[in-house]
Amino acid sequence: MARPLSDRTPAPLLLGGPAGVSSGGGALLGLRSLLQGTSKPKEPASCLTPRDTPSPVDPDTVEVLMTFEPDPADLALSSIPGHETFDPRRHRFSEEELKPQPIMKKARKIQVPEEQKDEKYWSRRYKNNEAAKRSRDARRLKENQISVRAAFLEKENALLRQEVVAVRQELSHYRAVLSRYQAQHGAL
């Protein structure tokens, strides 16, 4: 049993098919309005007019409606204290940030004799230890941000795949309707 036409949500961006391939998208759009009773049948000559195509959509502006509530502890570990909370929905990593880091071999430790451990030595050791701690913390923060963002993207990807399946089913349904219409009334 078919769903009522009012329950169907059209996907106007996908009706035209891939670029350069004529799938009768304009005819399908006209057929949809004809089936819904919002338009009278067009004359064959008027079908030759250029169809109205939607303007291109910037993929970064498309919002996918989904619920994603990461663990607050994960968000805390992914945020810099005193700054804005990390938002995995909006944060974009650069290609450079996502490149794998090479594994560096540690240099062999050189033991410094006790008599050479003066104030200058301890000052350098303290500065180096602080720099190493900052570096480890920054690396851990970046890894936490990437893992939270990856979890968000995996969930979004699964949702989009389900949506693609539903849109493809709807498209095949409309193609079947169009082929039945063409078989009964001739090509559009």
Secondary structure, DSSP 8 states (H G I E B T S, - for coil): ----GGG----GGGTT-STT----HHHHHHHHHHHHTSS----GGGGGS---------GGG----------HHHHHHHS-TTS----TTT----HHHHS--------------GGG--HHHHHHHHHHHHHHHHHHHHHHHHHHHHHHHHHHHHHHHHHHHHHHHHHHHHHHHHHHHHHHHHHHH---
